[in-house]
Amino acid sequence: MRFLWFGRKKAAAPQAQEHVAVETWSVNNFVVVESPLAGAAGTTIESSTIYSYLATLAQQEQTPASQALVEFLQERGFATLEISNYAHSESLGYSCKVGDTNATVLLGGPVGIARVTTPFHTEIAQAIGAGANQVLAIDGIAYAAFSIDSTIE
């Protein structure tokens, strides 16, 4: 047998809401130079191709930083290319051969990339001075610089 209670129910005690820290990643100081060796024939690469090379390399890693870079590049448009000889080195960064041209693509810190490329174009050097911590080189020439930063909110 059930008893009915016609009185007021006690108010539930308010529960404190926990703030959950969320880490967000963003791409900053992004610079692309299509023709870093203006006087040299055969060294000009269109931005869309540079984006494709960079995105293809970034898609090989499953990290929040690489995902932020891929999302950033999706806004600019890119095509995913086939790669071979993918490798990672602590001192140099990431490398692979990309696409039909079999171009060698390197992505890493400015110091490591500077050791294996031609001198940086002025715009890339300025981006590095402004905080860019990643450089993309294609066949020994630096074409892009940027930083991937995280914030905790």
C-alpha positions, 0 to 999 in steps of 0.5 A: 500500500502506498502513502500519498504525501501532499506536502512540499518537496524539498528543493534539491541542493544546487550543484556546483558546475565544474569547469572543464579545461578545453585545449584549442589549437590555432594556426598563426603567422601563416605565410606562403611565398609562391616564388621564393627564388624569384630569379630561378626558373622552375621554382614557382609553385602555386599556393593551392599546390603548397596547401596540398603538399602541407595538408597531405603531410599533416594528415599523416599525424593524428594529433590535435595540432595536425588536425587544426592545420588540416582544418585551417587548410580546408578553408583555403582548399587543397587536394590530398595527394599520394605519398611515399617514404614518410619519415619523422626525425626529432632534429628535422621534422617530417618528410615524405615524397609527394604526388606525381612529381615525387617532390620531397616535402619537409616540415619542421622547425626553422633551425632544422629546415634552414640546415637543408634548404636555400636561405629563407625568403624575406617574408618567411624570415619575418614570419619566423621572427614574428613567432612562426615555429614551423617551416615547409620546404619543397625540394630544398626551398622554403615556401611556407612558415606558420605556428600552431599554438594551443590555448587552454580555456 
